Amino acid sequence: MDYMAFTVTKPMYQQLCALDETSFLEKPFWQDLKKARRKS
């Protein structure tokens, strides 16, 4: 399995979360990440 890791600032993370469903980031792994971040 391949992994991608990167660090972003909180404003950059919020900007990524605001992308619409046509974004390549709207994949199951991104949804899981957003759910996990809401819990913290």
C-alpha positions as CSV (number, residue, x, y, z in Angstrom):
1,M,0.0,0.0,0.0
2,D,1.2,3.5,-0.8
3,Y,1.0,6.4,1.7
4,M,1.1,10.1,1.3
5,A,1.8,12.3,4.3
6,F,2.1,16.1,4.6
7,T,1.9,18.8,7.1
8,V,-0.3,21.8,6.8
9,T,-1.3,24.8,9.0
10,K,-4.8,24.9,10.5
11,P,-6.0,27.5,7.9
12,M,-4.7,25.3,5.1
13,Y,-6.4,22.2,6.6
14,Q,-9.7,24.2,6.8
15,Q,-9.3,25.2,3.2
16,L,-8.8,21.6,2.2
17,C,-11.8,20.5,4.2
18,A,-13.9,23.1,2.3
19,L,-13.3,21.6,-1.1
20,D,-16.3,20.2,-2.8
21,E,-17.1,16.7,-3.7
22,T,-15.5,16.9,-7.2
23,S,-12.1,17.3,-5.5
24,F,-9.7,14.3,-5.7
25,L,-9.6,14.6,-1.9
26,E,-13.2,13.5,-1.6
27,K,-12.2,9.9,-1.2
28,P,-12.9,7.5,1.7
29,F,-9.5,8.2,3.3
30,W,-10.1,11.9,3.4
31,Q,-13.6,11.4,4.9
32,D,-12.1,9.3,7.6
33,L,-9.4,11.9,8.3
34,K,-12.1,14.7,8.6
35,K,-14.1,12.5,11.0
36,A,-11.1,11.8,13.1
37,R,-10.1,15.5,13.3
38,R,-13.6,16.5,14.4
39,K,-13.2,14.2,17.5
40,S,-10.0,15.9,18.7
